[in-house]
């Protein structure tokens, strides 16, 4: 019920042009934020990465581009695996009402990227789209061997990030 309420609110926030589209034909983004936002407010300045947290601006950008956005600020110390299973259930709800898996994209940054990787693993649907941002380290292959990418996957990392490396080894694995 909570999910349907979020979906209705998001649909109501779209322009009239976008509302006229059938719900099944909309493109959906699940946005999973980083760990920092679990314990800080939108707009706070992260002194480690020297950047301002702009969660609402990111969500509004997706909405402006015509996506239905499903996202929430997670509570501190959220269990990533449990949260991934919650997202899988939300995706299942969309698919059950007729939304094509190819109209669903899961985007995750940092901790949210790891959660998105688990969503990809648990859902195991080759038609769903994923974007994992800044969420892979070489040690992950040993520490998280149960992650198996599925779907259309794009991984992004910043070379200046001390932990940022290519996830090609995960894909090959």
N, C-alpha and C positions, 0 to 999 in steps of 0.2 A: 504494500500500500504506500509506504514511504517513497519507494522508487517511482510509482505512478504519479505521485504528487510532484516530485521533482521534474518528471518528464512534462507534465501539464504546465508547470510554471515556466519551464524552458520554452515550450511551444508558444505560450502566451507572450513571452518576451521577444519573439521573432517579429519581423515586419510582416505586414499583411501579405506581401508577395510570397514570403517564405511559408506562411501559414497555409496558403492555398495548396501547397504541395501535400501530397498524401504522406502520412506519417511513415509509411513503409518505404517511401522513396527518398526520405531525408538521409543525410549523412550524419553519423553520430561520432563524437569524440569522447572517450573516457580520458580525462586528464588526471594523472597521478603525480602530485607534487613531491618535492624533495623532503628530506628529514627535517631540515631547518625550520620549515613552516609548521611542523608539528608543535614546536615550542616557542614560536615567535609569531608576530602579527604581520599581516600583509602590509607592505610598505616599510618594514624594518630594514636596516642596513646590516648585511652580513660582513663583519670585519675580516673574516678568514678569506672569503672569496672576493671581497671588496666590491660588492654589488648590492643593489637595492632589490628586495623581494617584491615582485610585481605580479602576484598571483591573479588578482582580479583583472589586470590589464591583459594577461595571457588569455584568460577565459573570454573576455570581451572581444579580443581579436579573433578567436575561433568563431564566436557567435556572429561577428560582423561578416565573416567569410561564409556564413550560411550554415554552419554546423549546429546541431543540437549538442550541447555540452553537458556531460554528466561528470561532476566533480564535487568533492567536498574536502574541507580542511580536516585532515585526520587528527585524532587525539594523540598526545605525546605517547611514545613507546608503543605505537600500533604494531601488532604482530603482522608482518608482511604476508605470510602465507595465509593466515585467516582472512586478511583483507583481499588477497587475490581471489580466494574462493567466493567472497561476497561479490566481486566484480564479475566473476564467471556467471554467477546467478543472475546478475543484472543483464549481462549479454544474452543469456538464455531467455530472459523475459522479452527482450527485443526480438530475438529470432522467433520466439513463439507467437508474436503478433504479426509476423510476416516480414520483418526487416531482413534483408539479405545480408549475410555475413560480410560481403564485400562493401557494405555501407557502414561498417563499424571499424573504427580505428582506436587503438589504445596507445596513448602517449604517456611515457613516464620519464621523469628526470631524477637522477641520483637514486635515492631509496625508492622513489616511485617507479624508476626504470627497472629496478630489481623486482618490484611487485608485478610490473607489467610482464617481465620475463616468466614469472610463475603463472600469470594469467595465460600466456601463450602456451606454456607447458600443460596446464590443467585443461584448457579448452581444446587444444590440439585440433584446430580447424584451419585448414590451409588457405581459406578465403579471407580470414580476418587480417587486418593491417595492424602493424605494431611499429612504434618508434621508441627506441631505447636510447636515452640521452645521458651520457656520463655515468654509465652503470655497468662497467665491466673492468675487472682486474684479472691478471694472469692467475692469481691464487683461486679465483672463483671456480676454475675447472676441478680443483680438488675439494674445495670447501662447499661447493654447491653442485655436485655432480648430477643431481636429479633434474636440473634445468635442461630442457630440450626445446629449442626454438621450433615453433610451427607458425604457419601463416606467412604473410608478406612482411618481411622484417627490414627495417632501416635502423642501423645503429650509428649514433653520432657521439663523438668525443672531442674535447678540446685538447690539443697537444700541450698546452701550457698547464693543464691540470695534472698534478703529480700522480694521480691515480688513473688518468685517462689513457687507455690503450685500445687498440682495435679488438673487436670481438670476433674476428674471423676464426680464431681457434675454437671458439664455442660453436660457431656455425659448422665448422668442419667436424667437430666432435659429435 
